[in-house]
């Protein structure tokens, strides 16, 4: 691809000439143009889109995103990197194609008009950042797609690639509302400096609605997320022991309170057999239930709630 900015290697060299990457900020600069192009392509971004990029560093991905025709909102916590970016992309900043925000992506206010997220993020903020992005989407400011370069092990858990052994609250609660696709593995030598682990490109696209079995209605997803997280607090215990534990902050779900939860959970356990739930589900451990199983279970608990 013909870039209108300095080439990838030069962008990295230019920043590293004034500052070395720091482990504290998780700075590993992506230098492989094929991977950079793949990230942009996976996002499906182009003219008319507004893309959030977190951790722009030397601007290698920033340049690829701008060349797609999209407008870019770049969030960078490192003041020296921001100074570098202002120099490299002065024209794009002046034209309004690039908005540069110097701040912490876990605290900064995301612009309401972002349509996509494409980023090579510091590994240590993966979980809280994804949580923020999903809440942003949930607030009604919809995202078309999220493409992130994640640590391979984390990506495996997010996409639940290894079945029950990789299931947890992160993957299950994300799958309630998003299609998660683990794409190509990116080897450590694609970065400067090389991290100790391999990475993987992951794409999240919002579901238009979760398909429930037997024409059941999707339960309250806020409640479902709470239930999953509570049950996984002690993931080695069986569901019959975990389901009666009152989810933290349950009063934040309209119509629910501790006593109502306890009564509904006990009612479900008394009946034991429910349509669309695996036989003996109460003897299973949390990771043995699929995403659909969790939604069905919470729907049955809602149905057993005493008004």
C-alpha positions in Angstrom: 0.0 0.0 0.0 1.3 3.5 -0.9 1.4 5.5 2.3 1.2 9.3 2.3 3.2 9.3 5.6 6.7 8.0 6.5 6.9 4.2 6.1 6.3 2.0 9.1 10.0 1.4 10.0 10.7 5.2 9.8 7.7 6.0 12.1 9.0 3.6 14.7 12.6 4.8 14.4 11.6 8.4 14.7 9.8 7.9 18.0 12.5 5.5 19.4 15.1 8.2 18.7 13.6 10.4 21.4 12.1 7.7 23.7 12.5 4.0 24.4 9.3 1.9 24.7 8.5 1.3 28.4 7.2 -2.0 29.9 5.0 0.0 32.3 2.9 1.3 29.5 3.0 -2.0 27.6 4.6 -0.4 24.6 5.2 -2.9 21.7 5.1 -1.2 18.4 3.6 -3.2 15.5 6.0 -3.1 12.6 4.5 -5.7 10.2 2.6 -3.9 7.4 0.6 -7.0 6.4 -0.8 -7.3 10.0 -1.5 -3.5 10.1 -3.4 -3.8 6.8 -5.2 -6.9 8.0 -6.4 -5.1 11.1 -7.9 -2.2 9.0 -9.5 -4.7 6.6 -11.1 -6.7 9.4 -12.6 -3.5 10.8 -14.2 -2.8 7.4 -13.4 0.9 7.9 -13.5 3.5 5.2 -14.8 6.9 4.2 -17.5 8.2 6.5 -16.4 6.1 9.5 -14.9 7.4 12.7 -12.4 5.0 14.2 -11.1 4.9 17.8 -7.5 3.9 18.1 -6.1 3.2 21.6 -2.3 3.4 22.1 -1.2 4.9 18.8 2.5 5.0 19.8 4.6 5.8 16.7 1.5 6.0 14.5 2.0 2.9 12.3 -1.7 1.8 12.6 -2.8 5.4 12.6 -1.3 5.9 9.1 -3.0 2.8 7.8 -6.4 3.9 9.2 -6.1 7.4 7.8 -5.2 6.0 4.4 -8.5 4.0 4.5 -10.4 7.3 4.2 -11.8 7.1 7.7 -11.5 9.8 10.4 -9.4 8.7 13.4 -9.7 9.5 17.1 -6.3 8.4 18.6 -5.9 8.0 22.3 -2.3 8.0 23.6 -1.2 8.2 27.2 2.4 8.9 26.5 3.2 12.6 26.2 6.4 12.1 24.1 4.5 9.8 21.7 1.8 12.5 21.4 4.4 15.1 20.5 5.7 12.7 17.9 2.2 12.1 16.5 1.5 15.8 16.3 4.6 16.3 14.1 4.0 13.3 11.8 0.3 13.9 11.4 0.1 17.7 11.5 -1.8 18.0 8.3 -4.4 15.3 9.3 -4.9 17.0 12.6 -5.4 20.4 10.9 -7.9 19.0 8.4 -9.9 17.2 11.2 -9.2 13.8 9.9 -7.2 13.0 13.0 -8.2 13.9 16.6 -5.4 13.2 19.1 -6.3 12.8 22.7 -3.5 12.7 25.3 -4.9 10.6 28.1 -5.8 7.3 29.7 -8.2 5.2 27.6 -9.7 3.7 30.8 -10.7 7.2 32.0 -11.1 9.4 29.0 -14.5 10.2 27.6 -14.9 8.5 24.2 -16.4 10.7 21.5 -20.1 9.8 20.9 -19.6 9.6 17.1 -17.1 6.8 16.9 -18.3 3.9 14.7 -15.4 1.5 14.9 -12.5 0.6 17.2 -9.2 -0.7 15.7 -6.3 -0.9 18.0 -3.1 -2.5 19.1 -3.6 -2.1 22.8 -1.3 -2.6 25.9 -2.0 -6.2 27.0 -2.5 -5.1 30.7 -5.6 -3.0 29.9 -7.4 -5.6 27.7 -10.1 -6.6 30.1 -11.1 -3.2 31.5 -10.9 -1.6 28.1 -13.2 -4.2 26.5 -15.6 -3.7 29.3 -15.6 0.1 28.7 -16.1 -0.3 25.0 -19.0 -2.7 25.4 -20.7 -0.3 27.9 -20.2 2.5 25.4 -21.9 0.4 22.8 -24.7 -0.5 25.2 -25.4 3.1 26.0 -26.9 3.5 22.6 -23.9 4.8 20.8 -23.5 1.8 18.6 -20.3 0.4 17.3 -20.1 -1.4 13.9 -17.0 -3.5 14.8 -14.2 -3.7 17.3 -10.8 -5.1 16.1 -8.1 -5.5 18.8 -4.7 -7.1 18.8 -4.7 -9.1 22.0 -2.4 -11.5 23.8 -3.1 -14.9 22.3 -4.0 -16.5 25.7 -6.5 -13.7 26.4 -7.9 -13.9 22.9 -8.5 -17.7 23.5 -10.5 -16.9 26.6 -12.5 -14.1 25.0 -13.5 -16.2 22.0 -13.7 -19.4 24.2 -11.7 -21.2 21.6 -10.9 -24.2 23.8 -14.4 -25.0 24.8 -15.3 -25.5 28.5 -11.6 -25.0 29.7 -11.5 -21.5 28.2 -15.0 -20.5 29.3 -15.3 -17.8 31.9 -17.3 -14.6 32.7 -15.4 -12.6 30.1 -16.2 -14.8 27.1 -19.7 -15.8 28.2 -21.0 -12.3 29.0 -19.4 -10.8 25.8 -21.1 -13.6 23.7 -24.5 -12.5 25.0 -24.3 -9.4 22.7 -21.3 -9.9 20.4 -20.0 -12.3 17.8 -16.3 -12.9 18.8 -14.0 -14.1 16.1 -10.4 -15.0 16.8 -8.5 -14.3 13.6 -4.8 -14.7 12.7 -2.0 -15.2 15.2 0.6 -12.5 15.2 4.1 -13.7 16.2 6.2 -11.7 18.6 8.7 -10.7 16.0 6.1 -8.5 14.3 6.7 -6.0 17.1 9.4 -3.7 18.4 10.4 -4.6 21.0 9.2 -8.2 20.7 6.8 -9.2 23.6 7.4 -12.5 25.4 4.1 -14.0 24.0 2.3 -14.2 20.6 -0.7 -12.1 19.9 -3.9 -12.5 17.9 -6.3 -10.3 16.0 -9.8 -10.5 17.3 -12.9 -9.0 15.8 -16.1 -8.3 17.7 -19.4 -7.5 15.8 -22.6 -6.8 17.6 -25.4 -9.3 17.5 -28.8 -8.1 16.3 -30.4 -10.3 19.0 -29.5 -13.6 20.6 -31.3 -16.6 19.2 -32.9 -18.5 22.1 -34.3 -22.1 21.9 -37.9 -23.0 22.0 -39.0 -19.4 21.2 -37.9 -18.3 24.7 -37.4 -14.6 25.4 -33.9 -13.3 26.1 -33.7 -12.6 29.8 -32.5 -9.3 31.3 -28.9 -9.2 30.2 -27.8 -7.0 33.1 -29.1 -9.7 35.5 -27.5 -12.5 33.3 -24.1 -10.8 33.5 -24.3 -10.5 37.3 -25.3 -14.2 37.6 -22.5 -15.5 35.5 -19.9 -13.4 37.3 -21.2 -14.5 40.7 -21.2 -18.2 39.8 -17.6 -18.0 38.5 -16.3 -16.5 41.7 -15.9 -20.1 42.9 -15.7 -21.9 39.6 -14.9 -25.4 41.0 -18.2 -25.5 42.9 -21.3 -27.0 41.3 -24.2 -24.9 40.1 -26.6 -26.0 42.8 -24.2 -24.4 45.3 -23.5 -21.3 43.3 -26.9 -20.4 42.0 -28.4 -19.6 45.4 -25.7 -17.1 46.1 -27.1 -13.6 45.7 -25.4 -11.7 42.9 -23.6 -8.6 44.0 -25.5 -5.3 43.5 -28.6 -7.2 42.4 -30.7 -4.3 43.6 -29.4 -2.4 40.6 -31.6 -4.6 38.4 -35.1 -3.3 38.4 -37.5 -5.4 40.4 -34.9 -7.6 42.0 -33.6 -7.8 45.6 -31.8 -10.4 47.7 -34.9 -12.1 49.1 -36.5 -12.4 45.6 -33.4 -13.9 44.2 -33.0 -16.5 46.9 -36.6 -17.6 46.5 -36.4 -17.8 42.7 -33.2 -19.7 42.7 -34.5 -22.2 45.2 -37.7 -22.6 43.1 -35.6 -23.4 40.0 -33.5 -26.0 41.9 -36.7 -27.7 43.2 -38.0 -28.2 39.7 -34.6 -29.5 38.4 -35.7 -30.3 34.9 -36.4 -27.4 32.5 -36.9 -27.2 28.7 -33.7 -26.3 26.8 -31.4 -26.9 29.8 -29.1 -29.9 29.9 -30.2 -32.7 32.2 -28.4 -32.4 35.5 -27.3 -28.8 34.9 -27.3 -28.2 38.7 -24.5 -30.8 39.1 -22.3 -29.0 36.5 -19.6 -26.5 37.2 -20.0 -23.0 35.7 -17.6 -23.6 32.8 -19.6 -26.6 31.7 -22.7 -24.4 30.7 -22.7 -22.8 27.3 -23.6 -19.2 26.6 -27.2 -20.3 25.6 -27.5 -22.5 28.8 -26.7 -19.4 30.9 -29.4 -17.3 29.2 -32.0 -20.1 29.4 -31.2 -20.6 33.1 -31.6 -16.9 33.9 -34.8 -16.8 31.9 -36.2 -19.7 34.0 -35.1 -17.9 37.2 -37.0 -14.8 36.0 -40.1 -16.9 35.4 -39.9 -18.3 39.0 -39.6 -14.8 40.5 -42.5 -14.1 42.9 -44.2 -10.8 42.1 
